[in-house]
Amino acid sequence: MNVHKAVKSGRLTAAGLGAVLAMSALLGGCGGNSNSGDASPSASPSAGAASTAPAASKEPVKLVMWGGVPPENGPQAAVDNWNKLHPDIQVEYVRFVNDDAGNLKLDTALISSQPVDMYMTYDFSLYEKRIRAGNALDLSKFSDYNIDSKMGTGAAFWKVDDKYYGVPTKKGLSFIWVNKDMLDAKGLSVPTDWTLDDLRDYAAKLKTDKVYGFAESDYYFQVPVNGSMMKQSLSLVKADGTSAFDNPYTVKTLQVYQDMMFKDKTMMPHAEQLTSKPALDQMFVKGETAMLFSTEQIFRTTNNVKDYPRTFKVAAAPIPKVSKDQTDFVHNGGLGDVLSINPRSKHQDAAWQFIKWYSDEGMLPLAAGGRVPASSSFNVNDAVSLMFKGVEDTYDLESVKRVMFGNLPLGMTMLEKKTGTDQQVVYDKVFTQKMTPEEGAKELARIHNEALKAAKK
């Protein structure tokens, strides 16, 4: 087995779904085993309709789209917008819960007579399994939309055998969220290109007796480490196929975090954080930490000024590189929310018309929930306006735009679930001073090499 592919397909996740309404054969967006697509976006009625029926009496094409986001969080508004613009192609949104049980229901629906024309996948391993099972249409049959140029380099992660079987529609990445008022008070600018040493320096200057300079979940400790190895090939291995974890960047990352916890005391000690399990997002909005490593998920807290009132502005900074000499550092994140077509759909061309529209403009209502559109065709100001509607004055929007809609090279960690768990044990030991950074780097490489060997079998 190819090592890179074996590691790549080991990413974890799950997705799931709720029940769907039954549909007649005439209006069904999917049915039987036909792989034929529509002749045009306003395709003729489904098989069985009278071919002599006058054009004016033709029923609209009915498409069914399954997704994991609750309809009230944007998908229903997106579908409603499409339906108003396209009376000849009507889309119904069916929500599934993004868990194992729901994922099984979706996979069952894809191979049965249940109507599923389009569906979202949120995890690569599931995406690849659906492709191998023949449940995702090869999009190379369509030549009128360049996914790579529209979505950027991060889209290539979703290629299987150098082909796309879905369009990644959402951009997700990690950032450093900063209390800008605290920065201003110390005369510090919002970072745009910085290193871990810079982060350490900022944290020391922002720390007080009641405020940590920086906070980070243990889930993210590996981000600077991985970012030093992924490069544009999205790989964590050296040219000889062995683990790249045992390198100076790994040692440097572990050393800086360890020093911030125990020498500078600008971060909560790891053991205390594991024991107390603080809500770091709430610590941030309460002003108990000046900086926080997080993702767009923090919008649920920072946008909710009713339950989590704050008086300071939030700014965004990119994840710091490990050192200044890095020219190929890759930022943790990537593209997701991959929208695919069921090969059994009778309306493939109509589904493709919807997917292009959704990718380039239609998913805008989902921005209010923090889902950043990936397509370069989106108007950044429109997306930002929706994402921060009503709380615009509480953000440094220029820094948010720069980070969230900039051109940072994105990559994804591609390790087996068990490997990731075993590596977390190493971080726990390093950050409780039971292992030196040098020992930690070697142990991370050993664990990864074992996984690479297992993947070859």
Beta strands, then each sheet from edge to edge (+ up, - down):
strand 1: 61-67
strand 2: 89-95
strand 3: 118-121
strand 4: 159-160
strand 5: 163-164
strand 6: 167-173
strand 7: 175-179
strand 8: 291-294
strand 9: 314-318
strand 10: 331-341
strand 11: 372-373
strand 12: 410-411
sheet 1: 2+ 1+ 3+ 10- 6+ 11-
sheet 2: 2+ 1+ 3+ 10- 12-
sheet 3: 4+ 5-
sheet 4: 8+ 7- 9+
end
